[in-house]
């Protein structure tokens, strides 16, 4: 995608207009974010080696074919082994999960490591709001590692500024004294899950769910191909596209797939409000003593947890 995003036929709606019509808009807390994603993988040992040595995560907990990974004790990824699982491409599910590093220099260090260790990359992009590196794990799960541009550059202008251009690799690596010898001991301590980008069956249904029920703001849209939504004015916490999944079904058992993404809410009252909106809109919420979970219109499971 090399053109600027626009809001197409779906624009962020005027709250006053909605209130006048008797339909106040859903609104999630500005402090809501996204958290760990859980994926199934075909061979846990192979995946762990990749995520520890290539991506730079550390093991937090392991056992019974399930391993939690993260940075400085913060869980970012959970891998569940499903031996022999095949690719889930062509179904709804994960497009990529995106690890946000604290500083641009951290992204430069990761790129220097990738170049030095001959890590296979899928793309290097300048999105104006951020700079990003893309790759795929051994099961073809999409991964983005990125650094944000200063918020002052894009705040309130996401739809007009968010784009895809080639990353200026020389300028990025120029932050380092010597990219060839720059040490890499893993992702920086402040790394978080910045956003999750989903493969969805329908953009209209995705917006109706994530904006009108969950309460994220629609930040940018590319017609019926992609939408980007967030809490608190961030450029996006959730993305959805139909590039490979228009009208598709969820990835079935036996595939390396997204098991769930996580929406992180600031307190139990905010979670209760979201659960109420979901149930009122006809989206069942399960729990059974654990964090409640719901399923979006494309079959993507969302766990609602607390910060």
N, C-alpha and C positions, 0 to 999 in steps of 0.2 A: 504494500500500500504506500504510494508515494505522493498522494495528494492530501491537502489539509482536510480534516474532518469537518463535517457540518452537521446540523441537527436535522437535516432532511425534513420529513413530514411530521416528525415528533419533536416538539420543542419542550424545554422545561416550562412547566405551567405556572401561571401567575397565581400565587396563593389567594390573593384578594378576590380574583375572579371565581376561584373555586368556592371560597367561603360565601360569596354572594349567591352562588348556585346551591348552597346548602350542603356541599360536599368538601369538608376540610381535608387537606392533603395529609397523607401519611408522612411522618417525618421521624427518621431514626436519630438517635443521639449523635451530635457532632463528634463525640468521642468514640464512636463505634469504629472498629477496624476489622481486618481479617487476620486469622491465625493459621495454625498448622493445617496442612493437607495430609490426608491418608491415602496411600496408593497401594494397589496390589502389584507385585513384581514376580517375574517367572523364576528368578534365582536370587535368593536373598544375599548370598555371599558375594556374587558379582556386583549387585547393586550397592552393597555397603562399601565395597572397595572403591567404586566410582564416586559415591557421594562423600567419602572421607578424603580420598586423595585428589580427585579432580575438583569437586565443588568446594570442599573445605569445611564440611560439617563434622561434628563430633557425636559419638554415640552417647545417649543419655540413659536408655534402658533397653534391655534385650531379653527375649525369652519366648518360647513357644511359637517360633516362626514369625515373630513381630519385633521390630526394632524402632525405637524413637531416636531421632537425631535432631541436633540443634546447634546453638551457639551460646556459650556461657550459661548453660542451664536452661535456656529458653527453647522450648520445643517448636520446631519449624516443619518437621517432616516425619511421618510415620510410614514405614514400609511393612507390608504384610505379604508373606510368601504364598504364592499360588503356583506350585510347580508346573512348568510347561505352558504358562499363560501366553496367549498370542496377542498380537497388537490389537488395540481398540480403535485404530484409525477408521474414520467413516461413521462412527457413532457419536452421540453426545457424550460429554464428559469433560476431561481436562484438555485445554489448549496449551496453557502453561501456568505454572506457579512462578511468582516473581519475588526474588530475594533482594531487598533494598539495603544496600550498604550505606554506612553513615556519611562518607565523604567521597568526593570525586577521586581523590588519590587512592582510596580503597579499591575503586573500580579499576584504576590503572594498574595497581598491584596484581589484581586478579587476572587482568588481561596479559600482563607480562608473564605470569605463571603459565597461562594457557599457551602463549606463544612458545615459551621455553620448553614446555613439556608436550608440545604438539597435540594439544587438546582439540578435538574436532568441533568446530563451531558451525552454526547454521546461519547466523546473521549478526551484524553490528550496526546499530541504528541510533540516530539522533532524532528523538521525538519532540524536540524543543522544550517540553516540560521535563524531560529526563534523557539520559544516555544509557543505552542498553546493549547487552550481549546475550545472544540466544544460542541454545544448544539442546540436545536431546540425550536422555539417559539410555542405558542398554535396552530398555523396553519401549523406547520411543516416547516416553513422557517428556513434554516440553518444559524447559526451564529458562527463565530469564534472570539475569543478574544485572542490577541497574543502580544508578545514582540519580537522585533528583537534581534538577536545576533549582536555584533559589525560588522559593514560592512567590516572591515579589514579582518575578518575571511573568508568571502565568496565572496567578490567582484571579478569578473572575473572568478569565479569557480562555478557558480550556478549549471550548469548541472552535475558536478561531486560531489557536496556536498549536494544538496537538497535531502532529504530522509525522511522517517517516522519511528521513533523509539518511544518507550514508554517515556513519560515525567517523569523526576526524580522529583516526587512530594515532597519528603522529602527535597531534596536540594533546591527546589524553596521556600517552606514554611520556610526553615531555615533562609531565609533573614529577617524574622519577629521575634520580641522579643517573642510574644505570639500569634500564629494564632487564638487561641480561643477567644481572646478579641480584636484583631486588628479592629479598627473602619473602617467602609465602608460607605461613604456618597455619593457614585456615582463614575463614571469613572473620571479619572484625567483630568485636564483642557486641557492638550496637546493631548488628544486622537483624532485620525483622522481615516478616512476610509483608511485602508492600502491597501486593494485589494478587488476585487470582483471576485468570482469564479462562472462560468456559467455552466449550463447543456447545451450541444450543440449536434447537430445532426451528425456532421462530424468534425474530427480534421483537415483534409486537407482543408476544406472550411473555418474553423475558422482561421487557419494560413494564408491562402490566403487573408482573410479580414483584420485581425488585424495586421499582419506583412506587407503585400504587399501593402495595401491601407491606413490603419490608420497610420502605421509606427512604431508600437511598435517592440522592438527587441525580437526575440525568445530566451528565456533564457534556457529552458529545455523542453524536450518532452518525453513522454512515449508512443512510437509507435503511434498507432491509437486510444489510450485511453485518453490521456491528453496532454495539452500543457500549458506553462506558459510564459507570455510575459510582457514586461515592458518598461518604458521610463527611460533613464539616468542610466542604469545598475542596477536598483533595482532588487531584486530577482523575484518579479512579482507584477504587478498591476492588471493584468487580468489572470485568469485561465479558462480553459475550459475542460470539460471531457464528455465522452460518456458512463460512467458506467451504467447509468439508462436511457439514452436518445438517443442512436445511432439510427439514422433515424427517430427520433420522431418529432411530430408537436409541435408548440408553445402551451402553456397552454391557454385554451379558457376562455372567460368570464364565470363567475360563479365559478371560482377557485381562491384560495388564491395564487397569483402569483406575479412575478416581473413585475411591470408596466414600470419602466425604471431604468437603471444605468446611471451614470454621468461620463463623461470624462472632467476633469478640465484643461484648457489650460491657458498659462501665459498671453496672450494678444489677441486682436482681429485679428491681422495679422496672428498669428499662427492658429487661428480658421478658418479664411478665406482660408488659404492654405489647411487645412484638408477638409473643405467643397468642395473645388475644386477637390481634389483627389477623394473624394467619388463620386461626380457627374460625373467625367470623367470615373470612373470605373463602372458606371451604377447603383450606389446606391443612390436613390433619397433622398434628404434632405428636411425636412419640417421645417417651422418656424412660419410664420404668426405673426411676431412681438415679439415672445418669443425666447428663446434660440433654435437654430436649433437642429434637431434630425434626426437620421438615424436608420436603422434596420440592424442587422447583418444577415448572411445567415441562422441562426437558429431561427430568429424571435425575437431576444432580442433587445429592443429599447434602444438607447443610446442618451442622451441629452448632447450637447456640450456647456459647460458653461465656464466662465472666472473666474480666481482666484480672 
